[in-house]
C-alpha cells in the first residue's frame, strides 16, 4: 500500500539509509577527538563534523540520487527550489552538536523526505549508541529493523519526561507539574525517537523548532503511535517559506490530552523560550 501511495519511495529510502549511515560513520570517527568548532550568528554551535556530514548527505541525496529534489539543511544555504520541488529532503547533519562537542552520546544524524507538506519517510541515527530509527508514512517505525511502539503511560504524574527541568519548575505555571522523571537530550529528533521506542513518555519544546529539528523525529514518533503537534494542538506542515514550527509537543497517545491541557494558558506564539 505504501509503495502505491508514494511511487519510487523504496529507492528514496534506500538512498536515505546509505547517506545517513555513511554520515554517521564519518561523525563517529571524529567523536571524542579534537574538532574545530565555532559559533553561528544565532549563537548555536557548528563544527567541522557538521559540515562533513552535510557534504556526505548532499552528495548521496542530491548529487548522486538524481535531480528534482528540494534541499533544506541546517548547514546549507542552497535549497534547490525546495518550495516547488515535488519532494524535498530536510536534513540535520548533526542534531545535538553541543552534546557531540562535549563527548556525550546524544547526537543524531537526521533526514526526512517531504511531499506536499508532510513527512513521508525519515531516519534518525545515533552512531554512538548504534540506534538506527526509521519510518515510512503508514508503514510503522523501526529501531534497527525491529518494529517499535510508544508507551501506554496515561498520567503526567510519574511519567518519563524529556525536557529542560528549569522549564517545568518555572513559577509561572498556573498549576505545578507533578513528580516526573525529567531527563534531557540535546537532539530534539532523538527525544522523539526515544518516545517512539517507549523509553520515555513525552517531550516539550516551548520555542520555535526548524523543520530539520522536527520532521524526522516526528514521523518516527507518529508511526510508533505517539502524538505530535505544537502546543495549540495543530499538526505540523513542513517546507513552508518559513520552515519552522511554533513549538513541539510529543507524547505517548494516552498522555497527550493531559499534557496539552497544561499548556492551554500559553500564548499562540513565542519570540523566545526554553526548549
Secondary structure, 3 states (H helix, E strand, C coil): CHHHHCCCHHHHHHHHHHHHHHHHHHHHHHCCCCCCEEECCCCCEEEHHHHHHHHHHHHHHHHHCCCCEEEEECCCCCCCCCCCCCEEEEEEEEECHHHHHCCCCCCEEEEEEEECCEEEEEEEEECCCCEEEEEECCCEEEECCEECCCCCCCCCCCCEEECCHHHHCCCCCCCCCCCCEEECCCCHHHHHHHHHHCCCCEEEECCCEEHHHHHHHHHHHHHCCCEEECCCCCCCCCCCCCCEECCEEEECHHHHHHHHHHCCCCCCCCCCCCC
